[in-house]
Amino acid sequence: MPLVRARNPGFSGPAEPDDGAAVSAEWHEAALREFVTNVQVDVRRRLLPGLPLRKSVHPPELHDLVDAAVATARSCPDEYIRHRVEHQVGD
């Protein structure tokens, strides 16, 4: 089942169903945005393990979003999220 792109000016349209790399990139961008904007700890706990948090994995236009996700995780009151982000950034 293809992902539906979020309504965001950065998205240019749906990825082709058989383009795994594009679907993966789309998912990572949407998950980063959700992680940064959603204040629910349970949502952040579920998203964080699947988020690549190295800028080199993302196009330059998402580097600020990666920085925001790392900062959000590091300042989170939840101990698991603070610990997990350091593990992922250090990988």
PyMOL commands that set and color helices and strands:
alter all, ss='L'
color gray80, all
select helices_A, chain A and resi 20-37+41-50+55-57+60-74+79-90
alter helices_A, ss='H'
color red, helices_A
deselect
rebuild
show_as cartoon
